[in-house]
Amino acid sequence: MGQRGSTELLHSTAKSRTSYDEERVLIQQVKAGDYGAFEAIFRQHVTKVYRQAFKLIGNEAETEEVVQEVFLAVHQKVKTFRGESVFSTWLYRLTTNVALSRLRKRKRTKEVLLDDYLPRFQEDGHHEVRPVFNWENELDLRLEKQELHRLIREALEELPPLDKAVIVLSDLQGIPNREIGETLGVSIPAVKARLHRARLFLRGKLAVSLGYSPS
């Protein structure tokens, strides 16, 4: 690494450290009841919280309610934040859990059996129905991008709340399985199992929408 690269790296590291220290000071001020510091924390993180909640909730009105609930919880629970992780990680977990709680309270208009859209296997382990060819090659030809996104959103809404949270956190936000497990309170094997099932379900829904077997 050249001198210029080393200088830029040091500058970036120093800047990150400064931002971390400034945020830590703000957190201490919030803990002491400084409302101005709380507003500063709100301004810094509200956009990220909104985006994260929207990916889980799926509509603007409920997402705004989740954001309000999250920052109310921040105000009430900030004293429990011990600084063992960065504040954004703590806030991220809080947002996920508030959104997941709301998903669980939703009245589902219809009960969807996931097994109806998962591959079926014979006793010898072979598929009961084998597609003649790979229908996935047709996605770009038969579905507009917006239509594909709509189908995926609708399929996500049919997943159980915990399965939806797992696949959104993993596939849409790139969160590692370990962190997903810590956030949702489930084991890593459980995260992997739910993620696998949710992916198969989404694939099966897309297959059915194109007129093919989910197998």
ZANUBA-440847 format. One record per atom (N, C-alpha, C): x, y, z; atom name. Coordinates in pm, whole numbers, plus 32768, in hexadecimal, padded with zeros to 4 digits. Example, Ala and Ser with C-alpha at 12.3 -4.5 7.8 and 13.67 -1.06 7.14 Angstrom:
2
ATOM     c1     c2     c3   atom
ATOM   8527   7DC7   830C      N
ATOM   84CE   7E3E   830C     CA
ATOM   8528   7EB6   830C      C
ATOM   8505   7F1F   82C4      N
ATOM   8557   7F96   82CA     CA
ATOM   850A   8003   8313      C
//
This chain:
215
ATOM     c1     c2     c3   atom
ATOM   8055   7F88   8000      N
ATOM   8000   8000   8000     CA
ATOM   8058   807C   8000      C
ATOM   803B   80DB   7FA8      N
ATOM   808B   8152   7FA0     CA
ATOM   806E   81B2   8011      C
ATOM   80BE   8220   8015      N
ATOM   80AE   8282   807F     CA
ATOM   8023   82C1   807D      C
ATOM   7FF2   82DC   8003      N
ATOM   7F6E   831B   7FF7     CA
ATOM   7F01   82BD   802D      C
ATOM   7F0D   823A   8008      N
ATOM   7EAB   81D8   8037     CA
ATOM   7EAE   81CB   80CE      C
ATOM   7F27   81CB   8107      N
ATOM   7F34   81C1   8198     CA
ATOM   7EF7   823A   81DD      C
ATOM   7F0E   82AF   81A4      N
ATOM   7ED7   832A   81DE     CA
ATOM   7E3F   8329   81DC      C
ATOM   7E05   82FB   8169      N
ATOM   7D73   82F7   815E     CA
ATOM   7D38   8293   81C0      C
ATOM   7D7C   8221   81D2      N
ATOM   7D4B   81BC   822F     CA
ATOM   7D4D   81F2   82BE      C
ATOM   7DB9   8234   82E3      N
ATOM   7DC4   826D   8369     CA
ATOM   7D5A   82D8   837E      C
ATOM   7D43   8329   8315      N
ATOM   7CDE   8394   831F     CA
ATOM   7C53   8358   8330      C
ATOM   7C37   82ED   82E5      N
ATOM   7BB5   82AC   82EE     CA
ATOM   7BA1   826D   8377      C
ATOM   7C0B   822B   83A9      N
ATOM   7C03   81ED   842D     CA
ATOM   7BED   8254   849A      C
ATOM   7C36   82C4   8490      N
ATOM   7C28   832F   84F3     CA
ATOM   7B9C   836B   84EE      C
ATOM   7B66   837A   8473      N
ATOM   7AE0   83B2   8463     CA
ATOM   7A77   8357   84A0      C
ATOM   7A87   82D3   8489      N
ATOM   7A29   8272   84C1     CA
ATOM   7A2F   8273   8559      C
ATOM   7AAA   827C   858D      N
ATOM   7ABB   827F   861E     CA
ATOM   7A7C   82FC   8659      C
ATOM   7A8C   836D   8614      N
ATOM   7A50   83EA   8643     CA
ATOM   79B8   83DE   8646      C
ATOM   797F   83A6   85DB      N
ATOM   78ED   8396   85D3     CA
ATOM   78BD   833B   8643      C
ATOM   7909   82CE   865C      N
ATOM   78E4   8271   86C7     CA
ATOM   78E7   82B7   874F      C
ATOM   7951   8305   8766      N
ATOM   795E   834B   87E6     CA
ATOM   78EF   83B3   87F7      C
ATOM   78D0   83FA   878B      N
ATOM   7866   845E   8792     CA
ATOM   77DF   841D   87B2      C
ATOM   77C5   83A9   8771      N
ATOM   7747   8364   878B     CA
ATOM   7741   8330   881A      C
ATOM   77B2   8301   884C      N
ATOM   77B6   82CF   88D6     CA
ATOM   7797   833F   8939      C
ATOM   77CA   83B6   891B      N
ATOM   77AB   842A   896F     CA
ATOM   7716   8449   8969      C
ATOM   76DD   8445   88F0      N
ATOM   764E   845E   88E0     CA
ATOM   75FB   83FA   8931      C
ATOM   7622   837A   892B      N
ATOM   75DA   8313   8974     CA
ATOM   75DC   8330   8A0A      C
ATOM   7651   8357   8A3C      N
ATOM   765A   837A   8ACA     CA
ATOM   7600   83F0   8AEC      C
ATOM   75F8   8450   8A91      N
ATOM   75A1   84C4   8AA8     CA
ATOM   750E   849C   8AA7      C
ATOM   74EC   8441   8A4C      N
ATOM   7461   8410   8A47     CA
ATOM   7440   83C9   8ACA      C
ATOM   749D   8377   8AFA      N
ATOM   7487   8331   8B78     CA
ATOM   7472   8392   8BEB      C
ATOM   74B0   8407   8BE1      N
ATOM   74A3   846D   8C49     CA
ATOM   7425   84C1   8C39      C
ATOM   73D6   84A4   8BCF      N
ATOM   7358   84EC   8BBC     CA
ATOM   7361   8564   8B61      C
ATOM   73CC   8570   8B13      N
ATOM   73DD   85E0   8AB7     CA
ATOM   7389   85C8   8A3A      C
ATOM   731A   8613   8A2C      N
ATOM   72C1   85FD   89BA     CA
ATOM   7301   8629   8937      C
ATOM   7357   868F   893C      N
ATOM   739D   86BB   88C4     CA
ATOM   73F6   864D   888C      C
ATOM   7437   8603   88E4      N
ATOM   748A   8592   88B9     CA
ATOM   7433   8524   887D      C
ATOM   73BF   850E   88B9      N
ATOM   7362   84AA   8882     CA
ATOM   7337   84D0   87F5      C
ATOM   7319   854F   87DE      N
ATOM   72F3   857E   8758     CA
ATOM   7366   8569   86F5      C
ATOM   73E0   857D   8722      N
ATOM   7454   8569   86CA     CA
ATOM   7460   84D6   86A3      C
ATOM   744D   847D   8704      N
ATOM   744F   83ED   86E7     CA
ATOM   73DF   83C9   8687      C
ATOM   736B   8403   869C      N
ATOM   72F8   83EA   8644     CA
ATOM   7319   8412   85B4      C
ATOM   7350   8489   85A2      N
ATOM   736F   84BA   851B     CA
ATOM   73D8   8462   84D8      C
ATOM   7437   8431   8523      N
ATOM   74A3   83E0   84EB     CA
ATOM   7471   8358   84BA      C
ATOM   740D   8321   84FE      N
ATOM   73EA   8295   84E5     CA
ATOM   735E   827F   84AD      C
ATOM   730A   82E5   84A7      N
ATOM   727E   82CE   8483     CA
ATOM   726F   8295   83F6      C
ATOM   72C0   82C1   8398      N
ATOM   72B4   828F   830E     CA
ATOM   72D5   81FA   8307      C
ATOM   733F   81D2   8349      N
ATOM   7367   8146   8349     CA
ATOM   72FD   80EF   838D      C
ATOM   72C9   8120   83FD      N
ATOM   7260   80D6   8445     CA
ATOM   71E5   80C6   83EE      C
ATOM   71BF   8131   83A7      N
ATOM   714A   812B   8351     CA
ATOM   715F   80C4   82E2      C
ATOM   71D1   80C8   829F      N
ATOM   71EC   806B   8232     CA
ATOM   71EB   7FDA   8262      C
ATOM   7229   7FC5   82D5      N
ATOM   722F   7F3E   830B     CA
ATOM   71A3   7F0C   832E      C
ATOM   7155   7F60   8370      N
ATOM   70CD   7F39   8397     CA
ATOM   7075   7F23   831D      C
ATOM   7084   7F76   82B8      N
ATOM   7030   7F69   8241     CA
ATOM   7047   7EE4   81FA      C
ATOM   70C3   7EB5   81F8      N
ATOM   70E1   7E35   81B8     CA
ATOM   7098   7DC2   81FD      C
ATOM   7083   7DD0   8280      N
ATOM   703E   7D69   82CB     CA
ATOM   6FA6   7D7C   82C9      C
ATOM   6F79   7DF8   82D2      N
ATOM   6EEA   7E15   82DF     CA
ATOM   6EA5   7E1C   8259      C
ATOM   6EDF   7E65   81F9      N
ATOM   6EAA   7E65   8171     CA
ATOM   6E48   7ED2   814F      C
ATOM   6E1F   7F25   81AF      N
ATOM   6DCA   7F98   818B     CA
ATOM   6DF0   8012   81DF      C
ATOM   6DD8   8087   81A6      N
ATOM   6E0C   8103   81E1     CA
ATOM   6DCB   8125   8266      C
ATOM   6D46   8117   826F      N
ATOM   6D00   813F   82E9     CA
ATOM   6D31   80F0   8362      C
ATOM   6D37   806D   8355      N
ATOM   6D66   801A   83C5     CA
ATOM   6DFA   8030   83E1      C
ATOM   6E47   8048   8378      N
ATOM   6ED5   8061   838B     CA
ATOM   6EEB   80DF   83DF      C
ATOM   6E9E   8148   83C3      N
ATOM   6EAA   81C4   8412     CA
ATOM   6E87   81AB   84A4      C
ATOM   6E24   8156   84BC      N
ATOM   6E00   8134   8547     CA
ATOM   6E70   80E6   858A      C
ATOM   6EB0   808D   853E      N
ATOM   6F20   8041   8574     CA
ATOM   6F93   809E   8598      C
ATOM   6FB1   80FF   8542      N
ATOM   701C   815F   855D     CA
ATOM   7000   81AB   85DE      C
ATOM   6F83   81D7   85EE      N
ATOM   6F5F   821E   8669     CA
ATOM   6F71   81C5   86E3      C
ATOM   6F47   8149   86D5      N
ATOM   6F53   80E9   8745     CA
ATOM   6FE6   80CD   8765      C
ATOM   7038   80C3   86FD      N
ATOM   70C7   80A9   8712     CA
ATOM   7107   8118   8762      C
ATOM   70F0   8195   873A      N
ATOM   7133   8203   877E     CA
ATOM   70F7   8220   8808      C
ATOM   7079   81FB   881A      N
ATOM   7041   8200   88A1     CA
ATOM   7089   819A   88F9      C
ATOM   70A1   8123   88C1      N
ATOM   70EA   80BC   890A     CA
ATOM   717A   80E7   8925      C
ATOM   71B9   812C   88C5      N
ATOM   7240   8160   88D9     CA
ATOM   7242   81BD   8952      C
ATOM   71E0   8216   8956      N
ATOM   71D9   8277   89C4     CA
ATOM   71C8   8231   8A4A      C
ATOM   717A   81C4   8A4A      N
ATOM   715C   817D   8AC5     CA
ATOM   71C9   811B   8AED      C
ATOM   720F   80E2   8A8B      N
ATOM   726C   8074   8AA6     CA
ATOM   72FF   8097   8A93      C
ATOM   731C   8113   8A6F      N
ATOM   73A7   8135   8A4E     CA
ATOM   7405   811C   8AC4      C
ATOM   73D0   8123   8B3D      N
ATOM   7426   810C   8BB2     CA
ATOM   7456   807C   8BBA      C
ATOM   7410   8022   8B73      N
ATOM   743B   7F95   8B72     CA
ATOM   74AA   7F7D   8B0D      C
ATOM   74C6   7FE0   8AB6      N
ATOM   7531   7FD2   8A54     CA
ATOM   75B6   7FE4   8A9A      C
ATOM   7606   7F7A   8A9A      N
ATOM   7683   7F7A   8AE5     CA
ATOM   76FD   7F99   8A90      C
ATOM   76EA   7FA8   8A0F      N
ATOM   775B   7FC8   89B9     CA
ATOM   77B0   7F51   8994      C
ATOM   777D   7ED5   89AC      N
ATOM   77C9   7E5F   8988     CA
ATOM   77CE   7E4B   88F0      C
ATOM   776C   7E83   88AA      N
ATOM   776C   7E87   8818     CA
ATOM   7755   7F18   87EF      C
ATOM   7766   7F36   876F      N
ATOM   774D   7FC0   8743     CA
ATOM   76B7   7FDC   874E      C
ATOM   7694   8058   8761      N
ATOM   7609   807D   8778     CA
ATOM   75B1   8057   8703      C
ATOM   75E4   8065   8687      N
ATOM   7593   8046   8612     CA
ATOM   756A   7FB2   8611      C
ATOM   75C2   7F59   8642      N
ATOM   75A0   7ECB   864A     CA
ATOM   752F   7EB4   86AF      C
ATOM   7539   7EF4   8721      N
ATOM   74D0   7EEB   8788     CA
ATOM   744C   7F1F   8751      C
ATOM   7452   7F90   870C      N
ATOM   73DA   7FCC   86D2     CA
ATOM   73A0   7F73   8664      C
ATOM   73F7   7F35   8616      N
ATOM   73CD   7EDA   85AC     CA
ATOM   737F   7E64   85E6      C
ATOM   73B2   7E2B   8652      N
ATOM   736E   7DBB   8692     CA
ATOM   72E6   7DE6   86CA      C
ATOM   72E4   7E5B   8706      N
ATOM   7267   7E8F   873D     CA
ATOM   71FF   7EA3   86CF      C
ATOM   7228   7EDB   865F      N
ATOM   71CE   7EF1   85EE     CA
ATOM   7196   7E6E   85B9      C
ATOM   71EE   7E0C   85AA      N
ATOM   71C3   7D89   8579     CA
ATOM   715B   7D4B   85D5      C
ATOM   7172   7D52   8656      N
ATOM   7116   7D14   86B5     CA
ATOM   7091   7D5D   86BE      C
ATOM   7092   7DE1   86B2      N
ATOM   7014   7E2C   86B2     CA
ATOM   6FC3   7E0A   8635      C
ATOM   7006   7E04   85C3      N
ATOM   6FC2   7DE3   8546     CA
ATOM   6F8D   7D53   854A      C
ATOM   6FDD   7CF7   857D      N
ATOM   6FB3   7C6B   8586     CA
ATOM   6F3A   7C5C   85E2      C
ATOM   6F3A   7CA5   8650      N
ATOM   6EC8   7CA1   86AB     CA
ATOM   6E49   7CCF   8667      C
ATOM   6E55   7D37   8615      N
ATOM   6DDF   7D69   85CC     CA
ATOM   6DB1   7D03   8564      C
ATOM   6E0E   7CC3   851F      N
ATOM   6DEA   7C5D   84BE     CA
ATOM   6D9C   7BEB   8500      C
ATOM   6DC4   7BC6   8578      N
ATOM   6D82   7B58   85BE     CA
ATOM   6CF3   7B7C   85E7      C
ATOM   6CDA   7BFD   85FA      N
ATOM   6C55   7C29   8625     CA
ATOM   6BF5   7C3A   85AF      C
ATOM   6C2A   7C3A   8537      N
ATOM   6BD4   7C4B   84C2     CA
ATOM   6B71   7BD8   84B5      C
ATOM   6AF7   7BFA   848A      N
ATOM   6A96   7B92   846B     CA
ATOM   6AAA   7B68   83DA      C
ATOM   6AD0   7AED   83C7      N
ATOM   6AE7   7ABD   833F     CA
ATOM   6A61   7A9F   82FE      C
ATOM   6A4B   7AD7   8289      N
ATOM   69CA   7ACA   8245     CA
ATOM   69B1   7A3C   8215      C
ATOM   6A1C   79F2   81FB      N
ATOM   6A0B   7968   81D1     CA
ATOM   6A82   7916   8200      C
ATOM   6A67   789C   8221      N
ATOM   6AD1   7844   8250     CA
ATOM   6B13   7801   81D7      C
ATOM   6B92   7817   81C6      N
ATOM   6BDB   77DD   8156     CA
ATOM   6C2D   7767   818A      C
ATOM   6C1A   76F4   814C      N
ATOM   6C68   767E   8170     CA
ATOM   6CEA   767F   8120      C
ATOM   6D58   7692   8165      N
ATOM   6DD9   7698   8121     CA
ATOM   6DF6   7618   80D6      C
ATOM   6DCA   75A7   810D      N
ATOM   6DE7   7527   80CD     CA
ATOM   6DAD   751E   8040      C
ATOM   6D43   756B   8023      N
ATOM   6D09   7569   7F9E     CA
ATOM   6D67   75A0   7F35      C
ATOM   6DCB   75ED   7F61      N
ATOM   6E27   762E   7F02     CA
ATOM   6EB6   75FC   7F11      C
ATOM   6EC8   7593   7F60      N
ATOM   6F4D   755A   7F71     CA
ATOM   6F5A   74DC   7F1C      C
ATOM   6FD3   74B9   7EF4      N
ATOM   6FE6   743F   7EA3     CA
ATOM   6FB4   73C4   7EED      C
ATOM   6F7A   7367   7EA3      N
ATOM   6F4C   72E9   7EDD     CA
ATOM   6FA8   7278   7EB0      C
ATOM   6FC2   721E   7F0D      N
ATOM   7021   71B2   7EF0     CA
ATOM   6FE1   7129   7F07      C
ATOM   700C   70C8   7EB9      N
ATOM   6FE3   703F   7ECC     CA
ATOM   7036   7001   7F3D      C
ATOM   7010   6F88   7F64      N
ATOM   7058   6F46   7FD1     CA
ATOM   70EA   6F2C   7FAF      C
ATOM   7107   6F1E   7F2E      N
ATOM   7192   6F06   7F06     CA
ATOM   71E3   6F86   7EF9      C
ATOM   71A1   6FF8   7F17      N
ATOM   71E8   7077   7F15     CA
ATOM   71DE   70C4   7E93      C
ATOM   71A1   708A   7E2C      N
ATOM   7192   70CF   7DAD     CA
ATOM   7116   7129   7DB0      C
ATOM   711A   7194   7D5D      N
ATOM   70A7   71ED   7D53     CA
ATOM   702D   719F   7D22      C
ATOM   6FB7   71C4   7D5B      N
ATOM   6F3C   7189   7D27     CA
ATOM   6F1E   71BF   7C9C      C
ATOM   6F3A   723F   7C88      N
ATOM   6F25   727E   7C06     CA
ATOM   6FA6   72C4   7BDF      C
ATOM   6FD9   72A5   7B69      N
ATOM   7054   72E6   7B3B     CA
ATOM   7034   7343   7AC8      C
ATOM   705C   73C0   7AD2      N
ATOM   7041   741C   7A64     CA
ATOM   7088   73F1   79E5      C
ATOM   7048   7407   7974      N
ATOM   7083   73E0   78F4     CA
ATOM   7101   7430   78D8      C
ATOM   70FF   74AF   78FF      N
ATOM   7176   7502   78ED     CA
ATOM   7179   756B   795B      C
ATOM   71E4   75B2   7963      N
ATOM   71F5   7614   79CD     CA
ATOM   71A2   7691   79AF      C
ATOM   7130   769D   79F4      N
ATOM   70D6   770F   79DD     CA
ATOM   7114   7792   7A08      C
ATOM   717D   778E   7A5E      N
ATOM   71B9   780A   7A8D     CA
ATOM   71F3   785C   7A1A      C
ATOM   7215   7817   79AC      N
ATOM   7249   785F   7938     CA
ATOM   71E0   78BA   78F9      C
ATOM   7160   78A2   7919      N
ATOM   70F4   78F0   78DE     CA
ATOM   70D5   7970   792A      C
ATOM   710D   797F   79A1      N
ATOM   70E7   79F1   79F3     CA
ATOM   70F9   7A76   79AB      C
ATOM   716E   7A88   796F      N
ATOM   718A   7B07   792B     CA
ATOM   7135   7B18   78AE      C
ATOM   710B   7AA9   7871      N
ATOM   70BF   7AB0   77F5     CA
ATOM   702A   7AC8   780F      C
ATOM   6FF5   7A89   7877      N
ATOM   6F65   7A8B   788D     CA
ATOM   6F36   7AEE   78F6      C
ATOM   6F91   7B1F   794A      N
ATOM   6F69   7B79   79B4     CA
ATOM   6FB9   7BFB   79AE      C
ATOM   6F72   7C6C   79B3      N
ATOM   6FB5   7CEC   79C0     CA
ATOM   6FF2   7CF4   7A4C      C
ATOM   7056   7D48   7A5B      N
ATOM   709C   7D53   7ADC     CA
ATOM   703C   7D79   7B4B      C
ATOM   6FE3   7DDA   7B2E      N
ATOM   6F83   7E04   7B95     CA
ATOM   6F24   7D94   7BBA      C
ATOM   6EFA   7D45   7B57      N
ATOM   6EA1   7CD6   7B71     CA
ATOM   6EE6   7C6B   7BC6      C
ATOM   6F64   7C52   7BAA      N
ATOM   6FB1   7BF1   7BF8     CA
ATOM   6FBC   7C1F   7C88      C
ATOM   6FDA   7C9F   7C9B      N
ATOM   6FE4   7CD6   7D22     CA
ATOM   6F5F   7CCB   7D6C      C
ATOM   6EF1   7CE2   7D24      N
ATOM   6E6C   7CD9   7D62     CA
ATOM   6E51   7C4A   7D90      C
ATOM   6E71   7BE9   7D3B      N
ATOM   6E5A   7B5D   7D5F     CA
ATOM   6EAD   7B36   7DD9      C
ATOM   6F29   7B66   7DDE      N
ATOM   6F7F   7B46   7E50     CA
ATOM   6F49   7B85   7ECF      C
ATOM   6F1C   7C05   7EC6      N
ATOM   6EE4   7C48   7F3C     CA
ATOM   6E6A   7BFE   7F6F      C
ATOM   6E12   7BD5   7F13      N
ATOM   6D99   7B8D   7F3C     CA
ATOM   6DBC   7B08   7F7D      C
ATOM   6E1F   7AC3   7F45      N
ATOM   6E49   7A43   7F7F     CA
ATOM   6E85   7A57   800A      C
ATOM   6ED2   7AC0   801B      N
ATOM   6F0D   7ADD   809E     CA
ATOM   6EA0   7AF2   8107      C
ATOM   6E34   7B34   80DF      N
ATOM   6DC7   7B50   813D     CA
ATOM   6D81   7AD0   8169      C
ATOM   6D8D   7A66   811B      N
ATOM   6D4B   79E8   813D     CA
ATOM   6D9F   7990   8199      C
ATOM   6E1D   79B4   81AB      N
ATOM   6E73   7967   8204     CA
ATOM   6E51   7983   8296      C
ATOM   6E65   7922   82EE      N
ATOM   6E5A   793E   837D     CA
ATOM   6EBA   79AE   83A3      C
ATOM   6E97   7A02   8406      N
ATOM   6EEB   7A77   8428     CA
ATOM   6F7F   7A58   843C      C
ATOM   6F9E   79ED   8485      N
ATOM   702B   79CF   84A0     CA
ATOM   7074   79A7   8421      C
ATOM   7032   7959   83CB      N
ATOM   7070   7933   834B     CA
ATOM   7087   79AE   82F3      C
ATOM   7025   7A07   82F2      N
ATOM   7034   7A81   82A3     CA
ATOM   70AA   7AD4   82D7      C
ATOM   70B2   7AE2   835A      N
ATOM   711F   7B30   8393     CA
ATOM   71A6   7AF4   8370      C
ATOM   71B1   7A70   8376      N
ATOM   7230   7A2E   8358     CA
ATOM   725B   7A48   82C8      C
ATOM   71FF   7A37   8268      N
ATOM   7227   7A46   81DC     CA
ATOM   723F   7AD9   81B7      C
ATOM   71F4   7B34   81F4      N
ATOM   720B   7BC3   81DA     CA
ATOM   7293   7BEC   8210      C
ATOM   72B1   7BC4   828B      N
ATOM   7331   7BE8   82C7     CA
ATOM   73A6   7BAB   827C      C
ATOM   7396   7B2F   824F      N
ATOM   7403   7AEB   820A     CA
ATOM   7413   7B17   817A      C
ATOM   73A5   7B0D   812C      N
ATOM   73B0   7B20   809B     CA
ATOM   73A2   7BB1   8070      C
ATOM   735B   7C02   80BC      N
ATOM   7348   7C8E   8096     CA
ATOM   73A9   7CEC   80DD      C
ATOM   73D7   7CC3   8152      N
ATOM   742E   7D1D   819D     CA
ATOM   74BA   7CE4   81B4      C
ATOM   74CF   7C67   818C      N
ATOM   7554   7C2D   8194     CA
ATOM   758A   7C18   8221      C
ATOM   7530   7BFF   8280      N
ATOM   755A   7BEC   830B     CA
ATOM   7589   7B5C   831E      C
ATOM   75FB   7B46   8362      N
ATOM   762D   7ABE   8378     CA
ATOM   75CB   7A6C   83CE      C
ATOM   75CC   79E8   83BA      N
ATOM   7571   7990   8404     CA
ATOM   7581   799D   849B      C
ATOM   75FC   79AB   84C8      N
ATOM   7614   79B7   8558     CA
ATOM   75CC   7A31   8592      C
ATOM   75D8   7AA1   854D      N
ATOM   7598   7B1B   857D     CA
ATOM   7500   7B12   8574      C
ATOM   74CE   7AD1   850B      N
ATOM   743D   7ABD   84FE     CA
ATOM   740B   7A6A   8575      C
ATOM   7454   7A00   8596      N
ATOM   742D   79AC   8607     CA
ATOM   742B   79F8   8689      C
ATOM   7491   7A4C   86A0      N
ATOM   7497   7A9C   871A     CA
ATOM   7424   7B00   8720      C
ATOM   7404   7B3A   86AD      N
ATOM   7399   7B9E   86A8     CA
ATOM   7311   7B60   86C2      C
ATOM   72F8   7AED   8685      N
ATOM   7274   7AAF   868C     CA
ATOM   7267   7A4A   86FE      C
ATOM   72D7   7A2B   8740      N
ATOM   72D2   79CE   87AF     CA
ATOM   72C3   793D   8785      C
ATOM   72FE   7918   8715      N
ATOM   72F9   788E   86E6     CA
ATOM   7387   785F   86C8      C
ATOM   7399   77DB   86C1      N
ATOM   741D   77A3   86A7     CA
ATOM   7444   77B5   8614      C
ATOM   74C5   77AA   85F8      N
ATOM   74F5   77B4   856E     CA
ATOM   74BA   7745   8517      C
ATOM   74B6   76C6   8547      N
ATOM   7474   765F   84F5     CA
ATOM   73E2   7680   84D7      C
ATOM   739C   76BC   8537      N
ATOM   7310   76E2   8520     CA
ATOM   7307   7751   84B7      C
ATOM   7366   77AE   84BB      N
ATOM   7369   7819   8455     CA
ATOM   737C   77DB   83CC      C
ATOM   73DD   777F   83C0      N
ATOM   73F9   7740   833F     CA
ATOM   7381   76F1   830C      C
ATOM   733D   76AA   8367      N
ATOM   72C9   7659   833F     CA
ATOM   7257   76B2   830F      C
ATOM   723B   771D   8358      N
ATOM   71CF   7779   8331     CA
ATOM   71F1   77C0   82AF      C
ATOM   726F   77E5   829F      N
ATOM   729A   782A   8225     CA
ATOM   7289   77CE   81AD      C
ATOM   72B1   7751   81BC      N
ATOM   72A5   76F2   814F     CA
ATOM   7213   76DB   8129      C
ATOM   71BF   76CB   818E      N
ATOM   7130   76B4   8173     CA
ATOM   70F0   772F   8131      C
ATOM   7113   77A6   8162      N
ATOM   70DA   781F   8129     CA
ATOM   7103   7832   8098      C
ATOM   7182   7814   8079      N
ATOM   71B1   7820   7FEF     CA
ATOM   7168   77BE   7F93      C
ATOM   7155   7742   7FC4      N
ATOM   710C   76E0   7F75     CA
ATOM   707C   770B   7F5F      C
ATOM   7040   7747   7FC4      N
ATOM   6FB6   7776   7FB8     CA
ATOM   6FAC   77E5   7F4F      C
ATOM   7006   7847   7F55      N
ATOM   7004   78B4   7EF2     CA
ATOM   7019   787D   7E66      C
ATOM   7075   781E   7E58      N
ATOM   708E   77E1   7DD6     CA
ATOM   7012   7798   7DA5      C
ATOM   6FCE   7751   7E00      N
ATOM   6F56   7709   7DDA     CA
ATOM   6EE6   7766   7DB0      C
ATOM   6ED7   77D6   7DF5      N
ATOM   6E70   7837   7DD1     CA
ATOM   6E8A   7870   7D45      C
ATOM   6F08   788E   7D28      N
ATOM   6F29   78C2   7CA3     CA
ATOM   6F0F   7858   7C38      C
ATOM   6F30   77DC   7C56      N
ATOM   6F18   7770   7BF6     CA
ATOM   6E83   7764   7BD7      C
ATOM   6E2F   7765   7C3F      N
ATOM   6D9F   7759   7C2C     CA
ATOM   6D68   77CF   7BDC      C
ATOM   6DA0   7847   7BF5      N
ATOM   6D70   78BD   7BAC     CA
ATOM   6D8E   78B2   7B16      C
ATOM   6DF2   785F   7AF2      N
ATOM   6E14   7849   7A66     CA
ATOM   6DD1   77CB   7A2E      C
ATOM   6D83   7788   7A82      N
ATOM   6D39   7714   7A53     CA
ATOM   6D81   7690   7A62      C
ATOM   6DE9   768B   7AB6      N
ATOM   6E35   7611   7AC7     CA
ATOM   6E22   75D8   7B55      C
ATOM   6E4D   755F   7B67      N
ATOM   6E49   7520   7BEA     CA
ATOM   6EB2   7563   7C44      C
ATOM   6E93   756D   7CC8      N
ATOM   6EF8   75A5   7D23     CA
ATOM   6F6D   7549   7D3B      C
ATOM   6F68   74CF   7D07      N
ATOM   6FD5   746F   7D1F     CA
ATOM   7055   749C   7CDB      C
//
